[in-house]
Amino acid sequence: MRAPSFTLPLLPVIKELREYWAVDRGRLIHACKTALALVLAMGICMRLELTLPRSAMVSVAIVMMHQHVGMVIVRSFY
């Protein structure tokens, strides 16, 4: 008697995930970088015991708003 194969129903899901990764890889990587930058900014502000650590998170969100590199320095200046 054969053991049931559980990978067979997952094959379409795996195929869709691979296709999604191929198409939206840049956006997913940018989202991960933004989340990491937000956590680091909040951690640094809390470690330095600043009065408003949320302002650092807002600044990171503004700078990382678009995944395109252009105008990042200008946005970070403002």
N, CA, C and O atoms as a Tripos MOL2 file, in Angstrom:
@<TRIPOS>MOLECULE
protein
  312   311    78     0     0
PROTEIN
NO_CHARGES

@<TRIPOS>ATOM
      1 N           0.8310   -1.1650    0.0000 N.3       1 MET1
      2 CA          0.0000    0.0000    0.0000 C.3       1 MET1
      3 C           0.8900    1.2490    0.0000 C.2       1 MET1
      4 O           1.8470    1.3470    0.7680 O.2       1 MET1
      5 N           0.5500    2.2030   -0.8850 N.am      2 ARG2
      6 CA          1.3410    3.4230   -1.0120 C.3       2 ARG2
      7 C           0.8530    4.4960   -0.0540 C.2       2 ARG2
      8 O          -0.3370    4.6050    0.2410 O.2       2 ARG2
      9 N           1.8050    5.2800    0.4190 N.am      3 ALA3
     10 CA          1.4410    6.4210    1.2590 C.3       3 ALA3
     11 C           0.8990    7.5280    0.3550 C.2       3 ALA3
     12 O           1.3970    7.7060   -0.7560 O.2       3 ALA3
     13 N          -0.0940    8.2630    0.8010 N.am      4 PRO4
     14 CA         -0.6530    9.3320   -0.0400 C.3       4 PRO4
     15 C           0.3820   10.4430   -0.2430 C.2       4 PRO4
     16 O           1.1600   10.7730    0.6520 O.2       4 PRO4
     17 N           0.3590   10.9880   -1.4200 N.am      5 SER5
     18 CA          1.2920   12.0560   -1.7540 C.3       5 SER5
     19 C           0.6320   13.4080   -1.4590 C.2       5 SER5
     20 O          -0.3910   13.7520   -2.0500 O.2       5 SER5
     21 N           1.2260   14.1570   -0.5500 N.am      6 PHE6
     22 CA          0.6710   15.4540   -0.1740 C.3       6 PHE6
     23 C           1.2260   16.5830   -1.0280 C.2       6 PHE6
     24 O           0.7290   17.7080   -0.9600 O.2       6 PHE6
     25 N           2.2450   16.3050   -1.8290 N.am      7 THR7
     26 CA          2.8280   17.3590   -2.6490 C.3       7 THR7
     27 C           2.0250   17.6170   -3.9070 C.2       7 THR7
     28 O           2.1420   18.6900   -4.4990 O.2       7 THR7
     29 N           1.2180   16.6680   -4.3270 N.am      8 LEU8
     30 CA          0.4540   16.8300   -5.5510 C.3       8 LEU8
     31 C          -0.5230   18.0040   -5.5080 C.2       8 LEU8
     32 O          -0.5840   18.7530   -6.4820 O.2       8 LEU8
     33 N          -1.2920   18.2080   -4.4340 N.am      9 PRO9
     34 CA         -2.1710   19.3820   -4.4000 C.3       9 PRO9
     35 C          -1.4020   20.7020   -4.2770 C.2       9 PRO9
     36 O          -1.9320   21.7580   -4.6220 O.2       9 PRO9
     37 N          -0.1770   20.6510   -3.7950 N.am     10 LEU10
     38 CA          0.5990   21.8690   -3.6110 C.3      10 LEU10
     39 C           1.3170   22.3230   -4.8730 C.2      10 LEU10
     40 O           1.8250   23.4440   -4.9120 O.2      10 LEU10
     41 N           1.3740   21.5040   -5.8840 N.am     11 LEU11
     42 CA          2.0990   21.8710   -7.1020 C.3      11 LEU11
     43 C           1.5500   23.1370   -7.7610 C.2      11 LEU11
     44 O           2.3520   23.9840   -8.1530 O.2      11 LEU11
     45 N           0.2340   23.3220   -7.9080 N.am     12 PRO12
     46 CA         -0.2460   24.5900   -8.4860 C.3      12 PRO12
     47 C           0.0820   25.8030   -7.6150 C.2      12 PRO12
     48 O           0.3590   26.8850   -8.1320 O.2      12 PRO12
     49 N           0.0500   25.6210   -6.3120 N.am     13 VAL13
     50 CA          0.3680   26.7240   -5.4040 C.3      13 VAL13
     51 C           1.8360   27.1070   -5.5380 C.2      13 VAL13
     52 O           2.1700   28.2900   -5.5910 O.2      13 VAL13
     53 N           2.6970   26.1260   -5.5910 N.am     14 ILE14
     54 CA          4.1320   26.3850   -5.7480 C.3      14 ILE14
     55 C           4.4040   27.0610   -7.0860 C.2      14 ILE14
     56 O           5.2290   27.9710   -7.1680 O.2      14 ILE14
     57 N           3.7220   26.6250   -8.1190 N.am     15 LYS15
     58 CA          3.8860   27.2390   -9.4340 C.3      15 LYS15
     59 C           3.4750   28.7090   -9.4000 C.2      15 LYS15
     60 O           4.1740   29.5580   -9.9510 O.2      15 LYS15
     61 N           2.3450   29.0170   -8.7560 N.am     16 GLU16
     62 CA          1.8750   30.3950   -8.6590 C.3      16 GLU16
     63 C           2.8300   31.2560   -7.8330 C.2      16 GLU16
     64 O           3.0760   32.4130   -8.1720 O.2      16 GLU16
     65 N           3.3630   30.6950   -6.7540 N.am     17 LEU17
     66 CA          4.3140   31.4430   -5.9410 C.3      17 LEU17
     67 C           5.5970   31.7520   -6.7130 C.2      17 LEU17
     68 O           6.1480   32.8450   -6.5860 O.2      17 LEU17
     69 N           6.0640   30.8150   -7.4950 N.am     18 ARG18
     70 CA          7.2600   31.0570   -8.3140 C.3      18 ARG18
     71 C           7.0020   32.1320   -9.3660 C.2      18 ARG18
     72 O           7.8610   32.9750   -9.6250 O.2      18 ARG18
     73 N           5.8210   32.1000   -9.9680 N.am     19 GLU19
     74 CA          5.4700   33.1180  -10.9600 C.3      19 GLU19
     75 C           5.3340   34.4920  -10.2990 C.2      19 GLU19
     76 O           5.7840   35.4960  -10.8510 O.2      19 GLU19
     77 N           4.7160   34.5310   -9.1240 N.am     20 TYR20
     78 CA          4.5690   35.7900   -8.3950 C.3      20 TYR20
     79 C           5.9390   36.3490   -8.0120 C.2      20 TYR20
     80 O           6.1680   37.5550   -8.1150 O.2      20 TYR20
     81 N           6.8490   35.4790   -7.5710 N.am     21 TRP21
     82 CA          8.1960   35.9090   -7.2080 C.3      21 TRP21
     83 C           8.9380   36.4430   -8.4300 C.2      21 TRP21
     84 O           9.6710   37.4260   -8.3190 O.2      21 TRP21
     85 N           8.7650   35.8240   -9.5790 N.am     22 ALA22
     86 CA          9.4510   36.2740  -10.7960 C.3      22 ALA22
     87 C           8.9490   37.6460  -11.2360 C.2      22 ALA22
     88 O           9.7280   38.4620  -11.7300 O.2      22 ALA22
     89 N           7.6570   37.9040  -11.0600 N.am     23 VAL23
     90 CA          7.0810   39.1620  -11.5110 C.3      23 VAL23
     91 C           7.3080   40.2770  -10.4970 C.2      23 VAL23
     92 O           7.7010   41.3780  -10.8820 O.2      23 VAL23
     93 N           7.0750   40.0250   -9.2300 N.am     24 ASP24
     94 CA          7.0780   41.0650   -8.1990 C.3      24 ASP24
     95 C           8.2660   40.9730   -7.2490 C.2      24 ASP24
     96 O           8.1670   41.3930   -6.0970 O.2      24 ASP24
     97 N           9.3610   40.4410   -7.7060 N.am     25 ARG25
     98 CA         10.5320   40.2860   -6.8430 C.3      25 ARG25
     99 C          11.0100   41.6380   -6.3010 C.2      25 ARG25
    100 O          11.3040   41.7600   -5.1120 O.2      25 ARG25
    101 N          11.0860   42.6400   -7.1600 N.am     26 GLY26
    102 CA         11.5670   43.9550   -6.7450 C.3      26 GLY26
    103 C          10.7050   44.5840   -5.6710 C.2      26 GLY26
    104 O          11.2190   45.1710   -4.7190 O.2      26 GLY26
    105 N           9.3940   44.4620   -5.8210 N.am     27 ARG27
    106 CA          8.4800   45.0460   -4.8280 C.3      27 ARG27
    107 C           8.5750   44.3280   -3.4890 C.2      27 ARG27
    108 O           8.5410   44.9660   -2.4360 O.2      27 ARG27
    109 N           8.6940   43.0080   -3.5250 N.am     28 LEU28
    110 CA          8.7960   42.2610   -2.2820 C.3      28 LEU28
    111 C          10.0980   42.5710   -1.5520 C.2      28 LEU28
    112 O          10.1080   42.7140   -0.3290 O.2      28 LEU28
    113 N          11.1820   42.6730   -2.2870 N.am     29 ILE29
    114 CA         12.4660   43.0120   -1.6640 C.3      29 ILE29
    115 C          12.4140   44.4220   -1.0900 C.2      29 ILE29
    116 O          12.9260   44.6650    0.0020 O.2      29 ILE29
    117 N          11.7990   45.3520   -1.8180 N.am     30 HIS30
    118 CA         11.6720   46.7200   -1.3160 C.3      30 HIS30
    119 C          10.8190   46.7590   -0.0500 C.2      30 HIS30
    120 O          11.1450   47.4910    0.8850 O.2      30 HIS30
    121 N           9.7530   45.9980   -0.0030 N.am     31 ALA31
    122 CA          8.9060   45.9550    1.1910 C.3      31 ALA31
    123 C           9.6730   45.3920    2.3840 C.2      31 ALA31
    124 O           9.5230   45.8850    3.5020 O.2      31 ALA31
    125 N          10.4810   44.3790    2.1610 N.am     32 CYS32
    126 CA         11.2890   43.8070    3.2450 C.3      32 CYS32
    127 C          12.3400   44.7990    3.7270 C.2      32 CYS32
    128 O          12.5670   44.9230    4.9300 O.2      32 CYS32
    129 N          12.9810   45.5030    2.8020 N.am     33 LYS33
    130 CA         13.9730   46.5160    3.1820 C.3      33 LYS33
    131 C          13.3190   47.6470    3.9690 C.2      33 LYS33
    132 O          13.8900   48.1310    4.9460 O.2      33 LYS33
    133 N          12.1430   48.0670    3.5580 N.am     34 THR34
    134 CA         11.4380   49.1380    4.2580 C.3      34 THR34
    135 C          11.0530   48.7060    5.6660 C.2      34 THR34
    136 O          11.2150   49.4700    6.6170 O.2      34 THR34
    137 N          10.5490   47.4960    5.8030 N.am     35 ALA35
    138 CA         10.1780   46.9910    7.1250 C.3      35 ALA35
    139 C          11.4030   46.8890    8.0290 C.2      35 ALA35
    140 O          11.3310   47.2280    9.2100 O.2      35 ALA35
    141 N          12.5150   46.4280    7.4900 N.am     36 LEU36
    142 CA         13.7450   46.3330    8.2690 C.3      36 LEU36
    143 C          14.2370   47.7240    8.6760 C.2      36 LEU36
    144 O          14.6830   47.9110    9.8090 O.2      36 LEU36
    145 N          14.1620   48.6940    7.7740 N.am     37 ALA37
    146 CA         14.5810   50.0600    8.0950 C.3      37 ALA37
    147 C          13.6910   50.6610    9.1750 C.2      37 ALA37
    148 O          14.1870   51.3560   10.0610 O.2      37 ALA37
    149 N          12.3870   50.4070    9.1180 N.am     38 LEU38
    150 CA         11.4770   50.9110   10.1490 C.3      38 LEU38
    151 C          11.8020   50.3290   11.5250 C.2      38 LEU38
    152 O          11.8230   51.0480   12.5240 O.2      38 LEU38
    153 N          12.0520   49.0430   11.5630 N.am     39 VAL39
    154 CA         12.3700   48.3930   12.8400 C.3      39 VAL39
    155 C          13.7020   48.9060   13.3810 C.2      39 VAL39
    156 O          13.8260   49.1630   14.5780 O.2      39 VAL39
    157 N          14.6940   49.0550   12.5110 N.am     40 LEU40
    158 CA         15.9880   49.5660   12.9580 C.3      40 LEU40
    159 C          15.8820   51.0020   13.4610 C.2      40 LEU40
    160 O          16.4740   51.3410   14.4860 O.2      40 LEU40
    161 N          15.1350   51.8500   12.7550 N.am     41 ALA41
    162 CA         14.9630   53.2340   13.1900 C.3      41 ALA41
    163 C          14.2890   53.2970   14.5500 C.2      41 ALA41
    164 O          14.7120   54.0630   15.4160 O.2      41 ALA41
    165 N          13.2580   52.5110   14.7440 N.am     42 MET42
    166 CA         12.5690   52.5050   16.0250 C.3      42 MET42
    167 C          13.4710   51.9640   17.1280 C.2      42 MET42
    168 O          13.4830   52.5020   18.2350 O.2      42 MET42
    169 N          14.2120   50.9250   16.8450 N.am     43 GLY43
    170 CA         15.1250   50.3560   17.8400 C.3      43 GLY43
    171 C          16.2260   51.3180   18.2450 C.2      43 GLY43
    172 O          16.5470   51.4380   19.4270 O.2      43 GLY43
    173 N          16.8080   52.0070   17.2660 N.am     44 ILE44
    174 CA         17.8650   52.9790   17.5670 C.3      44 ILE44
    175 C          17.3100   54.1300   18.3960 C.2      44 ILE44
    176 O          17.9400   54.5610   19.3610 O.2      44 ILE44
    177 N          16.1440   54.6230   18.0290 N.am     45 CYS45
    178 CA         15.5430   55.7320   18.7850 C.3      45 CYS45
    179 C          15.1890   55.3150   20.2100 C.2      45 CYS45
    180 O          15.3540   56.0960   21.1470 O.2      45 CYS45
    181 N          14.7130   54.1090   20.3700 N.am     46 MET46
    182 CA         14.3800   53.6520   21.7150 C.3      46 MET46
    183 C          15.6430   53.4190   22.5340 C.2      46 MET46
    184 O          15.6700   53.6800   23.7370 O.2      46 MET46
    185 N          16.6780   52.9300   21.8830 N.am     47 ARG47
    186 CA         17.9510   52.7090   22.5850 C.3      47 ARG47
    187 C          18.5740   54.0280   23.0360 C.2      47 ARG47
    188 O          19.1500   54.1020   24.1210 O.2      47 ARG47
    189 N          18.4620   55.0690   22.2110 N.am     48 LEU48
    190 CA         18.9870   56.3880   22.5560 C.3      48 LEU48
    191 C          18.0470   57.1860   23.4440 C.2      48 LEU48
    192 O          18.3700   58.3010   23.8540 O.2      48 LEU48
    193 N          16.8810   56.6180   23.7430 N.am     49 GLU49
    194 CA         15.8620   57.2240   24.5990 C.3      49 GLU49
    195 C          15.4440   58.6070   24.1020 C.2      49 GLU49
    196 O          15.3840   59.5620   24.8760 O.2      49 GLU49
    197 N          15.1600   58.7020   22.8170 N.am     50 LEU50
    198 CA         14.6790   59.9530   22.2430 C.3      50 LEU50
    199 C          13.2140   60.1660   22.6420 C.2      50 LEU50
    200 O          12.5010   59.2150   22.9630 O.2      50 LEU50
    201 N          12.7840   61.4220   22.6170 N.am     51 THR51
    202 CA         11.4280   61.7260   23.0920 C.3      51 THR51
    203 C          10.3470   61.2840   22.1110 C.2      51 THR51
    204 O           9.2740   60.8540   22.5340 O.2      51 THR51
    205 N          10.6110   61.3830   20.8060 N.am     52 LEU52
    206 CA          9.6240   60.9910   19.7930 C.3      52 LEU52
    207 C          10.2270   59.9880   18.8040 C.2      52 LEU52
    208 O          10.6330   60.3760   17.7080 O.2      52 LEU52
    209 N          10.2890   58.7230   19.1690 N.am     53 PRO53
    210 CA         10.8620   57.7410   18.2350 C.3      53 PRO53
    211 C           9.9850   57.4980   17.0130 C.2      53 PRO53
    212 O          10.4680   57.0010   15.9960 O.2      53 PRO53
    213 N           8.7030   57.8430   17.0990 N.am     54 ARG54
    214 CA          7.8370   57.6290   15.9480 C.3      54 ARG54
    215 C           8.1800   58.5620   14.7920 C.2      54 ARG54
    216 O           7.8750   58.2550   13.6390 O.2      54 ARG54
    217 N           8.8120   59.7040   15.0860 N.am     55 SER55
    218 CA          9.2020   60.6150   14.0050 C.3      55 SER55
    219 C          10.2710   59.9900   13.1160 C.2      55 SER55
    220 O          10.3220   60.2680   11.9180 O.2      55 SER55
    221 N          11.1130   59.1610   13.6850 N.am     56 ALA56
    222 CA         12.1130   58.4570   12.8740 C.3      56 ALA56
    223 C          11.4410   57.4570   11.9470 C.2      56 ALA56
    224 O          11.8620   57.2870   10.8030 O.2      56 ALA56
    225 N          10.4080   56.8000   12.4280 N.am     57 MET57
    226 CA          9.6890   55.8490   11.5880 C.3      57 MET57
    227 C           8.9590   56.5630   10.4560 C.2      57 MET57
    228 O           8.9110   56.0580    9.3340 O.2      57 MET57
    229 N           8.3970   57.7160   10.7380 N.am     58 VAL58
    230 CA          7.7270   58.4930    9.6920 C.3      58 VAL58
    231 C           8.7460   58.9510    8.6560 C.2      58 VAL58
    232 O           8.4670   58.9300    7.4580 O.2      58 VAL58
    233 N           9.9220   59.3640    9.1100 N.am     59 SER59
    234 CA         10.9760   59.7870    8.1810 C.3      59 SER59
    235 C          11.4130   58.6450    7.2810 C.2      59 SER59
    236 O          11.6180   58.8440    6.0840 O.2      59 SER59
    237 N          11.5580   57.4640    7.8370 N.am     60 VAL60
    238 CA         11.9330   56.2970    7.0340 C.3      60 VAL60
    239 C          10.8490   55.9830    6.0180 C.2      60 VAL60
    240 O          11.1450   55.6680    4.8660 O.2      60 VAL60
    241 N           9.6010   56.0680    6.4400 N.am     61 ALA61
    242 CA          8.4950   55.7790    5.5180 C.3      61 ALA61
    243 C           8.4480   56.7810    4.3730 C.2      61 ALA61
    244 O           8.1490   56.4080    3.2390 O.2      61 ALA61
    245 N           8.7390   58.0490    4.6550 N.am     62 ILE62
    246 CA          8.7240   59.0560    3.5990 C.3      62 ILE62
    247 C           9.8640   58.8270    2.6160 C.2      62 ILE62
    248 O           9.6760   58.9160    1.4020 O.2      62 ILE62
    249 N          11.0420   58.5330    3.1470 N.am     63 VAL63
    250 CA         12.2010   58.3300    2.2720 C.3      63 VAL63
    251 C          12.0450   57.0660    1.4400 C.2      63 VAL63
    252 O          12.4400   57.0490    0.2740 O.2      63 VAL63
    253 N          11.4800   56.0060    2.0130 N.am     64 MET64
    254 CA         11.3780   54.7230    1.3270 C.3      64 MET64
    255 C          10.0320   54.5570    0.6150 C.2      64 MET64
    256 O           9.6600   53.4370    0.2640 O.2      64 MET64
    257 N           9.3000   55.6480    0.3980 N.am     65 MET65
    258 CA          7.9480   55.5560   -0.1330 C.3      65 MET65
    259 C           7.8850   54.8800   -1.5040 C.2      65 MET65
    260 O           7.0040   54.0530   -1.7380 O.2      65 MET65
    261 N           8.7780   55.2090   -2.3860 N.am     66 HIS66
    262 CA          8.7760   54.6240   -3.7250 C.3      66 HIS66
    263 C          10.0320   53.7930   -3.8980 C.2      66 HIS66
    264 O          11.0850   54.1230   -3.3520 O.2      66 HIS66
    265 N           9.9220   52.7310   -4.6490 N.am     67 GLN67
    266 CA         11.0710   51.8450   -4.7940 C.3      67 GLN67
    267 C          12.0800   52.3520   -5.8050 C.2      67 GLN67
    268 O          13.1390   51.7450   -5.9670 O.2      67 GLN67
    269 N          11.7850   53.4350   -6.4840 N.am     68 HIS68
    270 CA         12.7320   53.9740   -7.4510 C.3      68 HIS68
    271 C          13.7880   54.7960   -6.7280 C.2      68 HIS68
    272 O          13.4950   55.4620   -5.7350 O.2      68 HIS68
    273 N          15.0090   54.7460   -7.2260 N.am     69 VAL69
    274 CA         16.1300   55.3620   -6.5450 C.3      69 VAL69
    275 C          16.1290   56.8790   -6.7000 C.2      69 VAL69
    276 O          16.6210   57.5800   -5.8160 O.2      69 VAL69
    277 N          15.5980   57.3950   -7.7810 N.am     70 GLY70
    278 CA         15.6600   58.8250   -8.0450 C.3      70 GLY70
    279 C          15.0190   59.6620   -6.9660 C.2      70 GLY70
    280 O          13.9780   59.2920   -6.4220 O.2      70 GLY70
    281 N          15.6190   60.7640   -6.6580 N.am     71 MET71
    282 CA         15.1310   61.7710   -5.7310 C.3      71 MET71
    283 C          15.1190   61.2790   -4.2700 C.2      71 MET71
    284 O          14.4380   61.8790   -3.4380 O.2      71 MET71
    285 N          15.8350   60.2310   -3.9490 N.am     72 VAL72
    286 CA         15.8640   59.7570   -2.5640 C.3      72 VAL72
    287 C          16.5860   60.7630   -1.6840 C.2      72 VAL72
    288 O          16.1610   61.0200   -0.5580 O.2      72 VAL72
    289 N          17.6640   61.3280   -2.1820 N.am     73 ILE73
    290 CA         18.4170   62.2930   -1.3890 C.3      73 ILE73
    291 C          17.5750   63.5430   -1.1500 C.2      73 ILE73
    292 O          17.5960   64.1030   -0.0540 O.2      73 ILE73
    293 N          16.8380   63.9830   -2.1630 N.am     74 VAL74
    294 CA         15.9940   65.1680   -2.0010 C.3      74 VAL74
    295 C          14.8850   64.8860   -0.9870 C.2      74 VAL74
    296 O          14.6100   65.7260   -0.1300 O.2      74 VAL74
    297 N          14.2480   63.7210   -1.0700 N.am     75 ARG75
    298 CA         13.1840   63.3870   -0.1280 C.3      75 ARG75
    299 C          13.7420   63.2820    1.2860 C.2      75 ARG75
    300 O          13.0990   63.7340    2.2340 O.2      75 ARG75
    301 N          14.9160   62.6990    1.4470 N.am     76 SER76
    302 CA         15.4840   62.5630    2.7850 C.3      76 SER76
    303 C          15.8830   63.9290    3.3460 C.2      76 SER76
    304 O          15.8520   64.1260    4.5610 O.2      76 SER76
    305 N          16.2610   64.8780    2.4760 N.am     77 PHE77
    306 CA         16.5960   66.2100    2.9440 C.3      77 PHE77
    307 C          15.3710   66.9160    3.4980 C.2      77 PHE77
    308 O          15.4390   67.5540    4.5480 O.2      77 PHE77
    309 N          14.2440   66.8030    2.7910 N.am     78 TYR78
    310 CA         13.0140   67.4540    3.2460 C.3      78 TYR78
    311 C          12.4710   66.7630    4.4750 C.2      78 TYR78
    312 O          11.4370   67.1690    5.0060 O.2      78 TYR78
@<TRIPOS>BOND
     1     1     2 1
     2     2     3 1
     3     3     4 2
     4     3     5 am
     5     5     6 1
     6     6     7 1
     7     7     8 2
     8     7     9 am
     9     9    10 1
    10    10    11 1
    11    11    12 2
    12    11    13 am
    13    13    14 1
    14    14    15 1
    15    15    16 2
    16    15    17 am
    17    17    18 1
    18    18    19 1
    19    19    20 2
    20    19    21 am
    21    21    22 1
    22    22    23 1
    23    23    24 2
    24    23    25 am
    25    25    26 1
    26    26    27 1
    27    27    28 2
    28    27    29 am
    29    29    30 1
    30    30    31 1
    31    31    32 2
    32    31    33 am
    33    33    34 1
    34    34    35 1
    35    35    36 2
    36    35    37 am
    37    37    38 1
    38    38    39 1
    39    39    40 2
    40    39    41 am
    41    41    42 1
    42    42    43 1
    43    43    44 2
    44    43    45 am
    45    45    46 1
    46    46    47 1
    47    47    48 2
    48    47    49 am
    49    49    50 1
    50    50    51 1
    51    51    52 2
    52    51    53 am
    53    53    54 1
    54    54    55 1
    55    55    56 2
    56    55    57 am
    57    57    58 1
    58    58    59 1
    59    59    60 2
    60    59    61 am
    61    61    62 1
    62    62    63 1
    63    63    64 2
    64    63    65 am
    65    65    66 1
    66    66    67 1
    67    67    68 2
    68    67    69 am
    69    69    70 1
    70    70    71 1
    71    71    72 2
    72    71    73 am
    73    73    74 1
    74    74    75 1
    75    75    76 2
    76    75    77 am
    77    77    78 1
    78    78    79 1
    79    79    80 2
    80    79    81 am
    81    81    82 1
    82    82    83 1
    83    83    84 2
    84    83    85 am
    85    85    86 1
    86    86    87 1
    87    87    88 2
    88    87    89 am
    89    89    90 1
    90    90    91 1
    91    91    92 2
    92    91    93 am
    93    93    94 1
    94    94    95 1
    95    95    96 2
    96    95    97 am
    97    97    98 1
    98    98    99 1
    99    99   100 2
   100    99   101 am
   101   101   102 1
   102   102   103 1
   103   103   104 2
   104   103   105 am
   105   105   106 1
   106   106   107 1
   107   107   108 2
   108   107   109 am
   109   109   110 1
   110   110   111 1
   111   111   112 2
   112   111   113 am
   113   113   114 1
   114   114   115 1
   115   115   116 2
   116   115   117 am
   117   117   118 1
   118   118   119 1
   119   119   120 2
   120   119   121 am
   121   121   122 1
   122   122   123 1
   123   123   124 2
   124   123   125 am
   125   125   126 1
   126   126   127 1
   127   127   128 2
   128   127   129 am
   129   129   130 1
   130   130   131 1
   131   131   132 2
   132   131   133 am
   133   133   134 1
   134   134   135 1
   135   135   136 2
   136   135   137 am
   137   137   138 1
   138   138   139 1
   139   139   140 2
   140   139   141 am
   141   141   142 1
   142   142   143 1
   143   143   144 2
   144   143   145 am
   145   145   146 1
   146   146   147 1
   147   147   148 2
   148   147   149 am
   149   149   150 1
   150   150   151 1
   151   151   152 2
   152   151   153 am
   153   153   154 1
   154   154   155 1
   155   155   156 2
   156   155   157 am
   157   157   158 1
   158   158   159 1
   159   159   160 2
   160   159   161 am
   161   161   162 1
   162   162   163 1
   163   163   164 2
   164   163   165 am
   165   165   166 1
   166   166   167 1
   167   167   168 2
   168   167   169 am
   169   169   170 1
   170   170   171 1
   171   171   172 2
   172   171   173 am
   173   173   174 1
   174   174   175 1
   175   175   176 2
   176   175   177 am
   177   177   178 1
   178   178   179 1
   179   179   180 2
   180   179   181 am
   181   181   182 1
   182   182   183 1
   183   183   184 2
   184   183   185 am
   185   185   186 1
   186   186   187 1
   187   187   188 2
   188   187   189 am
   189   189   190 1
   190   190   191 1
   191   191   192 2
   192   191   193 am
   193   193   194 1
   194   194   195 1
   195   195   196 2
   196   195   197 am
   197   197   198 1
   198   198   199 1
   199   199   200 2
   200   199   201 am
   201   201   202 1
   202   202   203 1
   203   203   204 2
   204   203   205 am
   205   205   206 1
   206   206   207 1
   207   207   208 2
   208   207   209 am
   209   209   210 1
   210   210   211 1
   211   211   212 2
   212   211   213 am
   213   213   214 1
   214   214   215 1
   215   215   216 2
   216   215   217 am
   217   217   218 1
   218   218   219 1
   219   219   220 2
   220   219   221 am
   221   221   222 1
   222   222   223 1
   223   223   224 2
   224   223   225 am
   225   225   226 1
   226   226   227 1
   227   227   228 2
   228   227   229 am
   229   229   230 1
   230   230   231 1
   231   231   232 2
   232   231   233 am
   233   233   234 1
   234   234   235 1
   235   235   236 2
   236   235   237 am
   237   237   238 1
   238   238   239 1
   239   239   240 2
   240   239   241 am
   241   241   242 1
   242   242   243 1
   243   243   244 2
   244   243   245 am
   245   245   246 1
   246   246   247 1
   247   247   248 2
   248   247   249 am
   249   249   250 1
   250   250   251 1
   251   251   252 2
   252   251   253 am
   253   253   254 1
   254   254   255 1
   255   255   256 2
   256   255   257 am
   257   257   258 1
   258   258   259 1
   259   259   260 2
   260   259   261 am
   261   261   262 1
   262   262   263 1
   263   263   264 2
   264   263   265 am
   265   265   266 1
   266   266   267 1
   267   267   268 2
   268   267   269 am
   269   269   270 1
   270   270   271 1
   271   271   272 2
   272   271   273 am
   273   273   274 1
   274   274   275 1
   275   275   276 2
   276   275   277 am
   277   277   278 1
   278   278   279 1
   279   279   280 2
   280   279   281 am
   281   281   282 1
   282   282   283 1
   283   283   284 2
   284   283   285 am
   285   285   286 1
   286   286   287 1
   287   287   288 2
   288   287   289 am
   289   289   290 1
   290   290   291 1
   291   291   292 2
   292   291   293 am
   293   293   294 1
   294   294   295 1
   295   295   296 2
   296   295   297 am
   297   297   298 1
   298   298   299 1
   299   299   300 2
   300   299   301 am
   301   301   302 1
   302   302   303 1
   303   303   304 2
   304   303   305 am
   305   305   306 1
   306   306   307 1
   307   307   308 2
   308   307   309 am
   309   309   310 1
   310   310   311 1
   311   311   312 2
@<TRIPOS>SUBSTRUCTURE
     1 MET1         2 RESIDUE 1 A MET
     2 ARG2         6 RESIDUE 1 A ARG
     3 ALA3        10 RESIDUE 1 A ALA
     4 PRO4        14 RESIDUE 1 A PRO
     5 SER5        18 RESIDUE 1 A SER
     6 PHE6        22 RESIDUE 1 A PHE
     7 THR7        26 RESIDUE 1 A THR
     8 LEU8        30 RESIDUE 1 A LEU
     9 PRO9        34 RESIDUE 1 A PRO
    10 LEU10       38 RESIDUE 1 A LEU
    11 LEU11       42 RESIDUE 1 A LEU
    12 PRO12       46 RESIDUE 1 A PRO
    13 VAL13       50 RESIDUE 1 A VAL
    14 ILE14       54 RESIDUE 1 A ILE
    15 LYS15       58 RESIDUE 1 A LYS
    16 GLU16       62 RESIDUE 1 A GLU
    17 LEU17       66 RESIDUE 1 A LEU
    18 ARG18       70 RESIDUE 1 A ARG
    19 GLU19       74 RESIDUE 1 A GLU
    20 TYR20       78 RESIDUE 1 A TYR
    21 TRP21       82 RESIDUE 1 A TRP
    22 ALA22       86 RESIDUE 1 A ALA
    23 VAL23       90 RESIDUE 1 A VAL
    24 ASP24       94 RESIDUE 1 A ASP
    25 ARG25       98 RESIDUE 1 A ARG
    26 GLY26      102 RESIDUE 1 A GLY
    27 ARG27      106 RESIDUE 1 A ARG
    28 LEU28      110 RESIDUE 1 A LEU
    29 ILE29      114 RESIDUE 1 A ILE
    30 HIS30      118 RESIDUE 1 A HIS
    31 ALA31      122 RESIDUE 1 A ALA
    32 CYS32      126 RESIDUE 1 A CYS
    33 LYS33      130 RESIDUE 1 A LYS
    34 THR34      134 RESIDUE 1 A THR
    35 ALA35      138 RESIDUE 1 A ALA
    36 LEU36      142 RESIDUE 1 A LEU
    37 ALA37      146 RESIDUE 1 A ALA
    38 LEU38      150 RESIDUE 1 A LEU
    39 VAL39      154 RESIDUE 1 A VAL
    40 LEU40      158 RESIDUE 1 A LEU
    41 ALA41      162 RESIDUE 1 A ALA
    42 MET42      166 RESIDUE 1 A MET
    43 GLY43      170 RESIDUE 1 A GLY
    44 ILE44      174 RESIDUE 1 A ILE
    45 CYS45      178 RESIDUE 1 A CYS
    46 MET46      182 RESIDUE 1 A MET
    47 ARG47      186 RESIDUE 1 A ARG
    48 LEU48      190 RESIDUE 1 A LEU
    49 GLU49      194 RESIDUE 1 A GLU
    50 LEU50      198 RESIDUE 1 A LEU
    51 THR51      202 RESIDUE 1 A THR
    52 LEU52      206 RESIDUE 1 A LEU
    53 PRO53      210 RESIDUE 1 A PRO
    54 ARG54      214 RESIDUE 1 A ARG
    55 SER55      218 RESIDUE 1 A SER
    56 ALA56      222 RESIDUE 1 A ALA
    57 MET57      226 RESIDUE 1 A MET
    58 VAL58      230 RESIDUE 1 A VAL
    59 SER59      234 RESIDUE 1 A SER
    60 VAL60      238 RESIDUE 1 A VAL
    61 ALA61      242 RESIDUE 1 A ALA
    62 ILE62      246 RESIDUE 1 A ILE
    63 VAL63      250 RESIDUE 1 A VAL
    64 MET64      254 RESIDUE 1 A MET
    65 MET65      258 RESIDUE 1 A MET
    66 HIS66      262 RESIDUE 1 A HIS
    67 GLN67      266 RESIDUE 1 A GLN
    68 HIS68      270 RESIDUE 1 A HIS
    69 VAL69      274 RESIDUE 1 A VAL
    70 GLY70      278 RESIDUE 1 A GLY
    71 MET71      282 RESIDUE 1 A MET
    72 VAL72      286 RESIDUE 1 A VAL
    73 ILE73      290 RESIDUE 1 A ILE
    74 VAL74      294 RESIDUE 1 A VAL
    75 ARG75      298 RESIDUE 1 A ARG
    76 SER76      302 RESIDUE 1 A SER
    77 PHE77      306 RESIDUE 1 A PHE
    78 TYR78      310 RESIDUE 1 A TYR
